[in-house]
């Protein structure tokens, strides 16, 4: 049994200084946007395997997610994209602060359908009968049906009863295709201004969660991580990531019977726009992962939904619900 605990925000300045730390100053300026590394899927698979052992009630779900992430790593290493524009093709977008890999624009250009087929090949022999049947059904769908599901994922949708079970696999293929392309951009895009900060500066998608980072350049600094391409962009602490207000923030977490947090995850809720986003603390567990720890902390979403009239401002395409 887990309990919900809350920590009311005081002033934004007090909260930032005493609860979340302050941005390191004077030594290194933290980068505004960080492109993903090609080892991300392998690291995510390892984290999911660890979480499946720790969260016994979710072991089957997280175990399958681990196999899916490992398949993503294999496909990323083996597949080569035929989409290879000249680096100068991105310069206009990079120069003017527009997402250079806009998801909706490139949906028909990137080789995600080939990645999806390769994912099915990599998964089929490593999953149970029910998942094998799902993969066979997915293989049988025509290109248009797959495109429709991809559009639903890229628009942060929940699909229909008929498509919902397939969408995490489609999303996994989209993530491979976009991370591959994002990782070879000539340079990171600029940090967006205003409301554009709510979406990824590389592909325009919603974040999956926020991360308190580690390392010399980013120690204890918050970044949002994209749900599709996995790029990260700087976001101030103790400030709502949706409406940017600071006055009505509350921090919510799960606690076990022993009074300890089972995961390095908290939710930052905003009373101004009635939304919340999770914060995953790498400064508590350096191996934590935005998508993996978001999945494992589903209980936090359930408890928030039962107690508060607020909605998620983020999107996890592996956690499609009706």
ZADO-1210 file (C-alpha; in nm, 4 decimals, padded with zeros to 6 digits):
<atoms>
<atom x="00.0000" y="00.0000" z="00.0000" code="UNK" pos="1"/>
<atom x="00.1288" y="00.3471" z="-00.0928" code="UNK" pos="2"/>
<atom x="00.0284" y="00.6759" z="00.0649" code="UNK" pos="3"/>
<atom x="00.0003" y="01.0128" z="-00.1043" code="UNK" pos="4"/>
<atom x="00.2045" y="01.2913" z="00.0529" code="UNK" pos="5"/>
<atom x="00.1981" y="01.6571" z="-00.0404" code="UNK" pos="6"/>
<atom x="00.4387" y="01.9419" z="00.0088" code="UNK" pos="7"/>
<atom x="00.2838" y="02.2833" z="-00.0407" code="UNK" pos="8"/>
<atom x="00.4898" y="02.5407" z="-00.2265" code="UNK" pos="9"/>
<atom x="00.5824" y="02.8474" z="-00.0246" code="UNK" pos="10"/>
<atom x="00.7217" y="03.1299" z="-00.2304" code="UNK" pos="11"/>
<atom x="00.8836" y="03.0207" z="-00.5548" code="UNK" pos="12"/>
<atom x="01.2177" y="03.1506" z="-00.4318" code="UNK" pos="13"/>
<atom x="01.1959" y="02.9631" z="-00.1009" code="UNK" pos="14"/>
<atom x="01.0857" y="02.6429" z="-00.2727" code="UNK" pos="15"/>
<atom x="01.3644" y="02.6618" z="-00.5297" code="UNK" pos="16"/>
<atom x="01.6315" y="02.7258" z="-00.2686" code="UNK" pos="17"/>
<atom x="01.5295" y="02.4816" z="00.0047" code="UNK" pos="18"/>
<atom x="01.3463" y="02.2027" z="-00.1731" code="UNK" pos="19"/>
<atom x="01.4939" y="02.1800" z="-00.5176" code="UNK" pos="20"/>
<atom x="01.8254" y="02.3579" z="-00.4968" code="UNK" pos="21"/>
<atom x="01.9382" y="02.6386" z="-00.7217" code="UNK" pos="22"/>
<atom x="02.0869" y="02.6495" z="-01.0680" code="UNK" pos="23"/>
<atom x="02.4661" y="02.6382" z="-01.0373" code="UNK" pos="24"/>
<atom x="02.6050" y="02.9802" z="-01.1135" code="UNK" pos="25"/>
<atom x="02.9376" y="03.1281" z="-01.2024" code="UNK" pos="26"/>
<atom x="03.1062" y="02.8094" z="-01.3207" code="UNK" pos="27"/>
<atom x="02.9161" y="02.6531" z="-01.6105" code="UNK" pos="28"/>
<atom x="02.6014" y="02.7731" z="-01.7842" code="UNK" pos="29"/>
<atom x="02.3706" y="02.4716" z="-01.8280" code="UNK" pos="30"/>
<atom x="02.2902" y="02.3993" z="-02.1940" code="UNK" pos="31"/>
<atom x="01.9430" y="02.5099" z="-02.3049" code="UNK" pos="32"/>
<atom x="01.8734" y="02.2049" z="-02.5248" code="UNK" pos="33"/>
<atom x="02.0460" y="01.8645" z="-02.5167" code="UNK" pos="34"/>
<atom x="02.0193" y="01.6150" z="-02.8031" code="UNK" pos="35"/>
<atom x="01.9614" y="01.2459" z="-02.7156" code="UNK" pos="36"/>
<atom x="02.2344" y="00.9843" z="-02.7069" code="UNK" pos="37"/>
<atom x="02.2032" y="00.6657" z="-02.9117" code="UNK" pos="38"/>
<atom x="02.2485" y="00.4525" z="-02.5990" code="UNK" pos="39"/>
<atom x="01.9256" y="00.5860" z="-02.4427" code="UNK" pos="40"/>
<atom x="01.7132" y="00.2810" z="-02.5304" code="UNK" pos="41"/>
<atom x="01.9682" y="00.0406" z="-02.3852" code="UNK" pos="42"/>
<atom x="01.9853" y="00.2416" z="-02.0624" code="UNK" pos="43"/>
<atom x="01.6042" y="00.2569" z="-02.0517" code="UNK" pos="44"/>
<atom x="01.5768" y="-00.1211" z="-02.0945" code="UNK" pos="45"/>
<atom x="01.8177" y="-00.1727" z="-01.8041" code="UNK" pos="46"/>
<atom x="01.6162" y="00.0643" z="-01.5844" code="UNK" pos="47"/>
<atom x="01.2899" y="-00.1082" z="-01.6754" code="UNK" pos="48"/>
<atom x="01.4354" y="-00.4474" z="-01.5868" code="UNK" pos="49"/>
<atom x="01.5405" y="-00.3092" z="-01.2492" code="UNK" pos="50"/>
<atom x="01.1977" y="-00.1543" z="-01.1917" code="UNK" pos="51"/>
<atom x="01.0222" y="-00.4792" z="-01.2851" code="UNK" pos="52"/>
<atom x="01.2107" y="-00.6494" z="-00.9990" code="UNK" pos="53"/>
<atom x="01.1339" y="-00.3698" z="-00.7522" code="UNK" pos="54"/>
<atom x="00.7683" y="-00.3117" z="-00.8407" code="UNK" pos="55"/>
<atom x="00.6386" y="-00.6663" z="-00.8161" code="UNK" pos="56"/>
<atom x="00.2757" y="-00.5730" z="-00.8838" code="UNK" pos="57"/>
<atom x="00.3829" y="-00.4293" z="-01.2214" code="UNK" pos="58"/>
<atom x="00.6463" y="-00.6913" z="-01.3044" code="UNK" pos="59"/>
<atom x="00.4795" y="-00.8267" z="-01.6203" code="UNK" pos="60"/>
<atom x="00.4018" y="-00.4831" z="-01.7618" code="UNK" pos="61"/>
<atom x="00.7444" y="-00.3384" z="-01.6899" code="UNK" pos="62"/>
<atom x="00.9141" y="-00.6579" z="-01.8094" code="UNK" pos="63"/>
<atom x="00.7437" y="-00.6268" z="-02.1476" code="UNK" pos="64"/>
<atom x="00.8382" y="-00.2580" z="-02.1611" code="UNK" pos="65"/>
<atom x="01.2002" y="-00.3583" z="-02.0960" code="UNK" pos="66"/>
<atom x="01.1933" y="-00.6009" z="-02.3880" code="UNK" pos="67"/>
<atom x="01.0408" y="-00.3326" z="-02.6091" code="UNK" pos="68"/>
<atom x="01.3130" y="-00.0826" z="-02.5148" code="UNK" pos="69"/>
<atom x="01.5825" y="-00.3437" z="-02.5791" code="UNK" pos="70"/>
<atom x="01.4280" y="-00.4106" z="-02.9216" code="UNK" pos="71"/>
<atom x="01.4408" y="-00.0358" z="-02.9893" code="UNK" pos="72"/>
<atom x="01.8130" y="-00.0392" z="-02.9114" code="UNK" pos="73"/>
<atom x="01.8708" y="-00.3302" z="-03.1489" code="UNK" pos="74"/>
<atom x="01.6754" y="-00.1666" z="-03.4304" code="UNK" pos="75"/>
<atom x="01.8507" y="00.1674" z="-03.3824" code="UNK" pos="76"/>
<atom x="02.1890" y="-00.0022" z="-03.4160" code="UNK" pos="77"/>
<atom x="02.0981" y="-00.2077" z="-03.7251" code="UNK" pos="78"/>
<atom x="01.8595" y="00.0002" z="-03.9331" code="UNK" pos="79"/>
<atom x="01.9861" y="00.2842" z="-04.1521" code="UNK" pos="80"/>
<atom x="01.7507" y="00.5643" z="-04.2483" code="UNK" pos="81"/>
<atom x="01.6990" y="00.6552" z="-04.6128" code="UNK" pos="82"/>
<atom x="01.5985" y="01.0042" z="-04.4967" code="UNK" pos="83"/>
<atom x="01.9277" y="01.1886" z="-04.5153" code="UNK" pos="84"/>
<atom x="01.8825" y="01.5559" z="-04.6062" code="UNK" pos="85"/>
<atom x="02.1799" y="01.7865" z="-04.6276" code="UNK" pos="86"/>
<atom x="02.2679" y="01.9483" z="-04.2964" code="UNK" pos="87"/>
<atom x="02.1862" y="02.2875" z="-04.4482" code="UNK" pos="88"/>
<atom x="01.8241" y="02.1758" z="-04.4818" code="UNK" pos="89"/>
<atom x="01.7847" y="02.2278" z="-04.1072" code="UNK" pos="90"/>
<atom x="01.9618" y="02.5634" z="-04.0866" code="UNK" pos="91"/>
<atom x="01.6532" y="02.7785" z="-04.1499" code="UNK" pos="92"/>
<atom x="01.4569" y="02.6105" z="-03.8718" code="UNK" pos="93"/>
<atom x="01.7537" y="02.6135" z="-03.6334" code="UNK" pos="94"/>
<atom x="01.8273" y="02.9779" z="-03.7031" code="UNK" pos="95"/>
<atom x="01.4676" y="03.0921" z="-03.6503" code="UNK" pos="96"/>
<atom x="01.3813" y="02.8791" z="-03.3488" code="UNK" pos="97"/>
<atom x="01.1459" y="02.6373" z="-03.5253" code="UNK" pos="98"/>
<atom x="01.1467" y="02.2609" z="-03.4538" code="UNK" pos="99"/>
<atom x="01.3746" y="02.1186" z="-03.7273" code="UNK" pos="100"/>
<atom x="01.2143" y="01.7715" z="-03.7056" code="UNK" pos="101"/>
<atom x="00.8482" y="01.8697" z="-03.6709" code="UNK" pos="102"/>
<atom x="00.6696" y="01.5408" z="-03.6062" code="UNK" pos="103"/>
<atom x="00.3530" y="01.5994" z="-03.8071" code="UNK" pos="104"/>
<atom x="00.5508" y="01.7351" z="-04.1038" code="UNK" pos="105"/>
<atom x="00.7946" y="01.4426" z="-04.1247" code="UNK" pos="106"/>
<atom x="00.5522" y="01.1587" z="-04.0486" code="UNK" pos="107"/>
<atom x="00.5556" y="01.0424" z="-04.4104" code="UNK" pos="108"/>
<atom x="00.9294" y="01.1027" z="-04.4630" code="UNK" pos="109"/>
<atom x="01.1023" y="00.9104" z="-04.1855" code="UNK" pos="110"/>
<atom x="01.1381" y="00.5299" z="-04.2112" code="UNK" pos="111"/>
<atom x="00.9368" y="00.4506" z="-03.9008" code="UNK" pos="112"/>
<atom x="00.7323" y="00.1814" z="-04.0799" code="UNK" pos="113"/>
<atom x="01.0536" y="-00.0098" z="-04.1514" code="UNK" pos="114"/>
<atom x="01.1519" y="00.0396" z="-03.7900" code="UNK" pos="115"/>
<atom x="00.8121" y="-00.0966" z="-03.6836" code="UNK" pos="116"/>
<atom x="00.8625" y="-00.4123" z="-03.8901" code="UNK" pos="117"/>
<atom x="01.2102" y="-00.4560" z="-03.7434" code="UNK" pos="118"/>
<atom x="01.0748" y="-00.4065" z="-03.3910" code="UNK" pos="119"/>
<atom x="00.8166" y="-00.6779" z="-03.4499" code="UNK" pos="120"/>
<atom x="01.0934" y="-00.9112" z="-03.5700" code="UNK" pos="121"/>
<atom x="01.3064" y="-00.8376" z="-03.2643" code="UNK" pos="122"/>
<atom x="01.0188" y="-00.8780" z="-03.0192" code="UNK" pos="123"/>
<atom x="00.8289" y="-01.1740" z="-03.1545" code="UNK" pos="124"/>
<atom x="01.0502" y="-01.4485" z="-03.0123" code="UNK" pos="125"/>
<atom x="01.0951" y="-01.2768" z="-02.6748" code="UNK" pos="126"/>
<atom x="00.7355" y="-01.2199" z="-02.5641" code="UNK" pos="127"/>
<atom x="00.4425" y="-01.4320" z="-02.4511" code="UNK" pos="128"/>
<atom x="00.1614" y="-01.5735" z="-02.6596" code="UNK" pos="129"/>
<atom x="-00.0721" y="-01.2784" z="-02.6090" code="UNK" pos="130"/>
<atom x="00.1918" y="-01.0314" z="-02.7267" code="UNK" pos="131"/>
<atom x="00.2808" y="-01.2553" z="-03.0223" code="UNK" pos="132"/>
<atom x="-00.0824" y="-01.2486" z="-03.1294" code="UNK" pos="133"/>
<atom x="-00.0821" y="-00.8685" z="-03.0999" code="UNK" pos="134"/>
<atom x="00.2284" y="-00.8465" z="-03.3188" code="UNK" pos="135"/>
<atom x="00.0709" y="-01.0718" z="-03.5834" code="UNK" pos="136"/>
<atom x="-00.2381" y="-00.8520" z="-03.5899" code="UNK" pos="137"/>
<atom x="-00.0225" y="-00.5407" z="-03.6218" code="UNK" pos="138"/>
<atom x="00.1706" y="-00.6911" z="-03.9126" code="UNK" pos="139"/>
<atom x="-00.1597" y="-00.7564" z="-04.0912" code="UNK" pos="140"/>
<atom x="-00.2691" y="-00.3905" z="-04.0800" code="UNK" pos="141"/>
<atom x="-00.2328" y="-00.1902" z="-04.3995" code="UNK" pos="142"/>
<atom x="-00.0142" y="00.1182" z="-04.4369" code="UNK" pos="143"/>
<atom x="-00.3069" y="00.3579" z="-04.3973" code="UNK" pos="144"/>
<atom x="-00.4149" y="00.2063" z="-04.0657" code="UNK" pos="145"/>
<atom x="-00.0581" y="00.2317" z="-03.9366" code="UNK" pos="146"/>
<atom x="-00.0332" y="00.5921" z="-04.0543" code="UNK" pos="147"/>
<atom x="-00.3561" y="00.6777" z="-03.8741" code="UNK" pos="148"/>
<atom x="-00.2207" y="00.5326" z="-03.5487" code="UNK" pos="149"/>
<atom x="00.1072" y="00.7185" z="-03.5932" code="UNK" pos="150"/>
<atom x="-00.0833" y="01.0440" z="-03.6414" code="UNK" pos="151"/>
<atom x="-00.2763" y="00.9727" z="-03.3219" code="UNK" pos="152"/>
<atom x="00.0475" y="00.9181" z="-03.1278" code="UNK" pos="153"/>
<atom x="00.2142" y="01.2271" z="-03.2732" code="UNK" pos="154"/>
<atom x="-00.0907" y="01.4316" z="-03.1732" code="UNK" pos="155"/>
<atom x="-00.0751" y="01.2898" z="-02.8171" code="UNK" pos="156"/>
<atom x="-00.4033" y="01.1047" z="-02.8633" code="UNK" pos="157"/>
<atom x="-00.5457" y="00.7961" z="-02.6928" code="UNK" pos="158"/>
<atom x="-00.6737" y="00.6155" z="-03.0025" code="UNK" pos="159"/>
<atom x="-00.9815" y="00.3940" z="-03.0029" code="UNK" pos="160"/>
<atom x="-01.0647" y="00.0624" z="-02.8402" code="UNK" pos="161"/>
<atom x="-00.9576" y="-00.1090" z="-03.1644" code="UNK" pos="162"/>
<atom x="-00.6203" y="00.0654" z="-03.1940" code="UNK" pos="163"/>
<atom x="-00.5149" y="00.1307" z="-02.8344" code="UNK" pos="164"/>
<atom x="-00.3284" y="-00.1970" z="-02.7855" code="UNK" pos="165"/>
<atom x="-00.1138" y="-00.1359" z="-03.0960" code="UNK" pos="166"/>
<atom x="-00.0216" y="00.2243" z="-03.0250" code="UNK" pos="167"/>
<atom x="00.2718" y="00.1653" z="-02.7840" code="UNK" pos="168"/>
<atom x="00.4412" y="-00.0475" z="-03.0532" code="UNK" pos="169"/>
<atom x="00.3781" y="00.2188" z="-03.3169" code="UNK" pos="170"/>
<atom x="00.5053" y="00.4809" z="-03.0716" code="UNK" pos="171"/>
<atom x="00.8206" y="00.2757" z="-03.0107" code="UNK" pos="172"/>
<atom x="00.8947" y="00.2767" z="-03.3840" code="UNK" pos="173"/>
<atom x="00.8344" y="00.6513" z="-03.4050" code="UNK" pos="174"/>
<atom x="01.0725" y="00.7040" z="-03.1120" code="UNK" pos="175"/>
<atom x="01.3457" y="00.5056" z="-03.2882" code="UNK" pos="176"/>
<atom x="01.3032" y="00.7031" z="-03.6110" code="UNK" pos="177"/>
<atom x="01.3016" y="01.0438" z="-03.4425" code="UNK" pos="178"/>
<atom x="01.5815" y="00.9747" z="-03.1966" code="UNK" pos="179"/>
<atom x="01.7978" y="00.8520" z="-03.4861" code="UNK" pos="180"/>
<atom x="01.7366" y="01.1752" z="-03.6748" code="UNK" pos="181"/>
<atom x="01.7564" y="01.4003" z="-03.3699" code="UNK" pos="182"/>
<atom x="02.0909" y="01.2570" z="-03.2619" code="UNK" pos="183"/>
<atom x="02.2559" y="01.3664" z="-03.5882" code="UNK" pos="184"/>
<atom x="02.1279" y="01.7231" z="-03.6055" code="UNK" pos="185"/>
<atom x="02.4212" y="01.9574" z="-03.6747" code="UNK" pos="186"/>
<atom x="02.3553" y="02.1351" z="-03.3428" code="UNK" pos="187"/>
<atom x="02.0802" y="02.1636" z="-03.0833" code="UNK" pos="188"/>
<atom x="01.8031" y="02.4119" z="-03.1571" code="UNK" pos="189"/>
<atom x="01.7624" y="02.7248" z="-02.9490" code="UNK" pos="190"/>
<atom x="01.5473" y="02.7214" z="-02.6401" code="UNK" pos="191"/>
<atom x="01.1964" y="02.8311" z="-02.7338" code="UNK" pos="192"/>
<atom x="01.0274" y="03.1398" z="-02.5916" code="UNK" pos="193"/>
<atom x="00.6893" y="03.1765" z="-02.4250" code="UNK" pos="194"/>
<atom x="00.4231" y="02.9099" z="-02.4710" code="UNK" pos="195"/>
<atom x="00.6455" y="02.7236" z="-02.7196" code="UNK" pos="196"/>
<atom x="00.8463" y="02.6021" z="-02.4174" code="UNK" pos="197"/>
<atom x="00.5650" y="02.3560" z="-02.3434" code="UNK" pos="198"/>
<atom x="00.6662" y="02.1389" z="-02.6434" code="UNK" pos="199"/>
<atom x="00.9916" y="01.9916" z="-02.7702" code="UNK" pos="200"/>
<atom x="01.2181" y="02.2373" z="-02.9551" code="UNK" pos="201"/>
<atom x="01.3340" y="01.9554" z="-03.1860" code="UNK" pos="202"/>
<atom x="01.0080" y="01.7903" z="-03.2965" code="UNK" pos="203"/>
<atom x="00.7227" y="01.9844" z="-03.1381" code="UNK" pos="204"/>
<atom x="00.5933" y="01.6930" z="-02.9257" code="UNK" pos="205"/>
<atom x="00.4819" y="01.6991" z="-02.5629" code="UNK" pos="206"/>
<atom x="00.7245" y="01.5993" z="-02.2866" code="UNK" pos="207"/>
<atom x="00.6935" y="01.2629" z="-02.1125" code="UNK" pos="208"/>
<atom x="00.8155" y="01.4021" z="-01.7777" code="UNK" pos="209"/>
<atom x="01.0727" y="01.6381" z="-01.6315" code="UNK" pos="210"/>
<atom x="01.4129" y="01.5372" z="-01.4945" code="UNK" pos="211"/>
<atom x="01.6357" y="01.6808" z="-01.2249" code="UNK" pos="212"/>
<atom x="01.9655" y="01.6200" z="-01.3961" code="UNK" pos="213"/>
<atom x="02.3153" y="01.5342" z="-01.2768" code="UNK" pos="214"/>
<atom x="02.6640" y="01.5999" z="-01.4102" code="UNK" pos="215"/>
<atom x="02.8999" y="01.8951" z="-01.4025" code="UNK" pos="216"/>
<atom x="02.7076" y="02.1111" z="-01.6499" code="UNK" pos="217"/>
<atom x="02.3549" y="02.0181" z="-01.5441" code="UNK" pos="218"/>
<atom x="02.3746" y="01.9286" z="-01.1746" code="UNK" pos="219"/>
<atom x="02.0319" y="01.9696" z="-01.0098" code="UNK" pos="220"/>
<atom x="01.8907" y="02.1583" z="-01.3094" code="UNK" pos="221"/>
<atom x="01.5467" y="02.0663" z="-01.4439" code="UNK" pos="222"/>
<atom x="01.4902" y="01.9558" z="-01.8022" code="UNK" pos="223"/>
<atom x="01.1831" y="01.8365" z="-01.9857" code="UNK" pos="224"/>
<atom x="01.2317" y="01.5210" z="-02.1945" code="UNK" pos="225"/>
<atom x="01.0455" y="01.4757" z="-02.5229" code="UNK" pos="226"/>
<atom x="00.8037" y="01.1829" z="-02.5457" code="UNK" pos="227"/>
<atom x="00.9044" y="01.1118" z="-02.9078" code="UNK" pos="228"/>
<atom x="01.2643" y="01.2146" z="-02.9894" code="UNK" pos="229"/>
<atom x="01.3967" y="01.2232" z="-02.6277" code="UNK" pos="230"/>
<atom x="01.5597" y="01.5657" z="-02.6658" code="UNK" pos="231"/>
<atom x="01.5746" y="01.7610" z="-02.3393" code="UNK" pos="232"/>
<atom x="01.5143" y="02.1302" z="-02.2845" code="UNK" pos="233"/>
<atom x="01.5812" y="02.3487" z="-01.9823" code="UNK" pos="234"/>
<atom x="01.2877" y="02.4459" z="-01.7619" code="UNK" pos="235"/>
<atom x="01.3051" y="02.6513" z="-01.4439" code="UNK" pos="236"/>
<atom x="01.2231" y="02.4786" z="-01.1180" code="UNK" pos="237"/>
<atom x="00.9301" y="02.5729" z="-00.8974" code="UNK" pos="238"/>
<atom x="00.7437" y="02.7089" z="-01.1997" code="UNK" pos="239"/>
<atom x="00.4506" y="02.5403" z="-01.3707" code="UNK" pos="240"/>
<atom x="00.5647" y="02.3867" z="-01.6978" code="UNK" pos="241"/>
<atom x="00.2269" y="02.4594" z="-01.8602" code="UNK" pos="242"/>
<atom x="00.1178" y="02.8089" z="-01.7517" code="UNK" pos="243"/>
<atom x="00.4520" y="02.9216" z="-01.5964" code="UNK" pos="244"/>
<atom x="00.2831" y="03.0504" z="-01.2805" code="UNK" pos="245"/>
<atom x="00.4510" y="02.9964" z="-00.9426" code="UNK" pos="246"/>
<atom x="00.1941" y="03.0777" z="-00.6769" code="UNK" pos="247"/>
<atom x="-00.0159" y="02.7617" z="-00.6464" code="UNK" pos="248"/>
<atom x="00.2308" y="02.4752" z="-00.6808" code="UNK" pos="249"/>
<atom x="00.2068" y="02.1601" z="-00.4741" code="UNK" pos="250"/>
<atom x="00.4420" y="01.8604" z="-00.4731" code="UNK" pos="251"/>
<atom x="00.2896" y="01.5151" z="-00.4454" code="UNK" pos="252"/>
<atom x="00.4592" y="01.1782" z="-00.3989" code="UNK" pos="253"/>
<atom x="00.3948" y="00.8162" z="-00.3041" code="UNK" pos="254"/>
<atom x="00.5223" y="00.6652" z="00.0174" code="UNK" pos="255"/>
<atom x="00.5400" y="00.3010" z="00.1153" code="UNK" pos="256"/>
<atom x="00.4391" y="00.1547" z="00.4512" code="UNK" pos="257"/>
<atom x="00.7929" y="00.2240" z="00.5743" code="UNK" pos="258"/>
<atom x="00.7506" y="00.5961" z="00.5034" code="UNK" pos="259"/>
<atom x="01.0042" y="00.5880" z="00.2212" code="UNK" pos="260"/>
<atom x="00.9456" y="00.6790" z="-00.1408" code="UNK" pos="261"/>
<atom x="00.9597" y="00.3660" z="-00.3584" code="UNK" pos="262"/>
<atom x="01.0616" y="00.5707" z="-00.6624" code="UNK" pos="263"/>
<atom x="01.2524" y="00.8966" z="-00.7187" code="UNK" pos="264"/>
<atom x="00.9374" y="01.0576" z="-00.8614" code="UNK" pos="265"/>
<atom x="00.7177" y="01.3452" z="-00.7529" code="UNK" pos="266"/>
<atom x="00.4350" y="01.5274" z="-00.9261" code="UNK" pos="267"/>
<atom x="00.4348" y="01.9053" z="-00.9495" code="UNK" pos="268"/>
<atom x="00.0706" y="02.0146" z="-00.9498" code="UNK" pos="269"/>
<atom x="-00.0513" y="02.3629" z="-01.0405" code="UNK" pos="270"/>
<atom x="-00.3625" y="02.5181" z="-00.8905" code="UNK" pos="271"/>
<atom x="-00.3657" y="02.7914" z="-01.1546" code="UNK" pos="272"/>
<atom x="-00.4050" y="02.5749" z="-01.4676" code="UNK" pos="273"/>
<atom x="-00.5105" y="02.2516" z="-01.2896" code="UNK" pos="274"/>
<atom x="-00.2401" y="02.0373" z="-01.4469" code="UNK" pos="275"/>
<atom x="00.0559" y="01.8352" z="-01.3263" code="UNK" pos="276"/>
<atom x="00.3853" y="01.6986" z="-01.4525" code="UNK" pos="277"/>
<atom x="00.6096" y="01.4395" z="-01.2917" code="UNK" pos="278"/>
<atom x="00.9614" y="01.5193" z="-01.1773" code="UNK" pos="279"/>
<atom x="01.2076" y="01.2287" z="-01.1930" code="UNK" pos="280"/>
<atom x="01.5091" y="01.2824" z="-00.9665" code="UNK" pos="281"/>
<atom x="01.8339" y="01.1589" z="-01.1168" code="UNK" pos="282"/>
<atom x="02.0019" y="01.3305" z="-00.8225" code="UNK" pos="283"/>
<atom x="01.8384" y="01.0634" z="-00.6053" code="UNK" pos="284"/>
<atom x="01.8805" y="00.7661" z="-00.8426" code="UNK" pos="285"/>
<atom x="02.1230" y="00.8332" z="-01.1238" code="UNK" pos="286"/>
<atom x="01.9865" y="00.5441" z="-01.3341" code="UNK" pos="287"/>
<atom x="01.6294" y="00.6778" z="-01.3321" code="UNK" pos="288"/>
<atom x="01.4658" y="00.7337" z="-01.6712" code="UNK" pos="289"/>
<atom x="01.1832" y="00.9717" z="-01.7631" code="UNK" pos="290"/>
<atom x="00.9667" y="00.7234" z="-01.9534" code="UNK" pos="291"/>
<atom x="01.0494" y="00.4175" z="-01.7423" code="UNK" pos="292"/>
<atom x="00.9937" y="00.5835" z="-01.4052" code="UNK" pos="293"/>
<atom x="00.6771" y="00.7473" z="-01.5343" code="UNK" pos="294"/>
<atom x="00.5417" y="00.4010" z="-01.6199" code="UNK" pos="295"/>
<atom x="00.6459" y="00.2565" z="-01.2835" code="UNK" pos="296"/>
<atom x="00.4815" y="00.5441" z="-01.0946" code="UNK" pos="297"/>
<atom x="00.1388" y="00.4855" z="-01.2496" code="UNK" pos="298"/>
<atom x="00.0047" y="00.4561" z="-00.8960" code="UNK" pos="299"/>
<atom x="00.0802" y="00.8248" z="-00.8471" code="UNK" pos="300"/>
<atom x="-00.1369" y="00.9149" z="-01.1475" code="UNK" pos="301"/>
<atom x="-00.4176" y="00.6965" z="-01.0157" code="UNK" pos="302"/>
<atom x="-00.4058" y="00.8553" z="-00.6716" code="UNK" pos="303"/>
<atom x="-00.3980" y="01.2085" z="-00.8134" code="UNK" pos="304"/>
<atom x="-00.6941" y="01.1296" z="-01.0397" code="UNK" pos="305"/>
<atom x="-00.8889" y="01.0000" z="-00.7410" code="UNK" pos="306"/>
<atom x="-00.8209" y="01.2993" z="-00.5184" code="UNK" pos="307"/>
<atom x="-00.7812" y="01.6037" z="-00.7434" code="UNK" pos="308"/>
<atom x="-00.9558" y="01.7501" z="-01.0450" code="UNK" pos="309"/>
<atom x="-00.6413" y="01.8009" z="-01.2514" code="UNK" pos="310"/>
<atom x="-00.4948" y="01.6457" z="-01.5654" code="UNK" pos="311"/>
<atom x="-00.1520" y="01.5476" z="-01.6946" code="UNK" pos="312"/>
<atom x="00.0244" y="01.8069" z="-01.9063" code="UNK" pos="313"/>
<atom x="00.2670" y="01.5415" z="-02.0349" code="UNK" pos="314"/>
<atom x="00.2223" y="01.2388" z="-02.2622" code="UNK" pos="315"/>
<atom x="00.3601" y="00.8875" z="-02.2347" code="UNK" pos="316"/>
<atom x="00.2818" y="00.6987" z="-02.5580" code="UNK" pos="317"/>
<atom x="00.3498" y="00.3649" z="-02.3845" code="UNK" pos="318"/>
<atom x="00.0753" y="00.4385" z="-02.1329" code="UNK" pos="319"/>
<atom x="-00.2331" y="00.4741" z="-02.3535" code="UNK" pos="320"/>
<atom x="-00.5564" y="00.4636" z="-02.1556" code="UNK" pos="321"/>
<atom x="-00.9227" y="00.5039" z="-02.2478" code="UNK" pos="322"/>
</atoms>
